């Protein structure tokens, strides 16, 4: 009987766009509410409150000459260089995203051919057995791609897989919706390889759920908050407060489920890498996770030590946030954070669907 293999990260890469957009850059915006009425607060008041709630001071947008497939390719090239493997040896390229290629002069999505196929083409891979497909799964898409890659490896149908998360959310944001200040652009990529580790390394467990019955439309597409703007264009919309409540209810329990499946406890976890959507929300998720293990008052210093945050300067780049964070840490570009051999990490995300997932990974 073959010994069970698991997926081990052997290479990482990311692309952080050059264009920095600070909160002050929104001071000329006129914000409206869901009913189309102008919000009776100054842009200064709105942006200050936004920063207080989310922790976001700035975010990155792609320049007009780049598309999602371009920045996915940049991250993929970095990951291949990091892994030092032959690109023709990839069995799968899985690209998580939500909007495909969106051009700067129109927010119409372009999904044909798939972004993964475009990346494979840009990588000049000739091997027809390198299967390329897209994974639209909301913000947890990259994590779900990692889960699928691991399943392929355990089934014996793949030995090496590239998983990419790439997004250009700036192209689908409503300039009159204050929630749009959360969103950013970016790309991250990992290459995983099937290895027999005896459970001592790689993806150890996972948990995923999709809650559509009551929560399907917490993130959706809709018209501009300003009824005189945008014509027939659709923009990314979210019900922020309901999404916040959903995340706090679901994500801590899902993380615990994945830890339990790995046969571990919270004391075995060295770091928690969460999707970067809202700083206060992420801190509260970790607090509630500790409460599930009986720790009613986790030390704020401990939370800061185990949970690296990039949201203050990168914003929410959806599927790109976690793989970008991993790449930055592994390449020693995050001050005070390391991922050392033997470290056990929980990674979790929540987003449109509503979808949520978590994995336990040992470096």
Buried (B, 14 or more C-beta within 10 A) or exposed (E): EEEEBBBBBBBBBBBBBEEEBEBEBBEEBEBBEEEEEEBEEEBEEBBEEBBEBBBBBBBBBBEEEBBBBBBBBBBBBBBBEBBEBEBEBBBBBBBBBBBBBBEBEEBBBBEEBBBBBBBBEBBEBEEEEBBBBBBBBBBBBBBBBBBBBBBBBBEEEBBBBBBBBBBBBBBBBBBBBBBBBBBBBBBBBBBBBBBBBEEEBBBBBBBBBBBEEEBEBBBEBBBBBBEEBBEEBBBBBBBBEBBBBBBBEBBBBBBBBBBEBBEBEBEEBBBBBBBBBBBEBBBBBBBBBBEBBEBEEBEEEEBEEBBBBBBBBBBBBBBBBBBBBBBBBBEEEBEEBEBEEEEBBBBBBBBBBBBBBBBBBBB
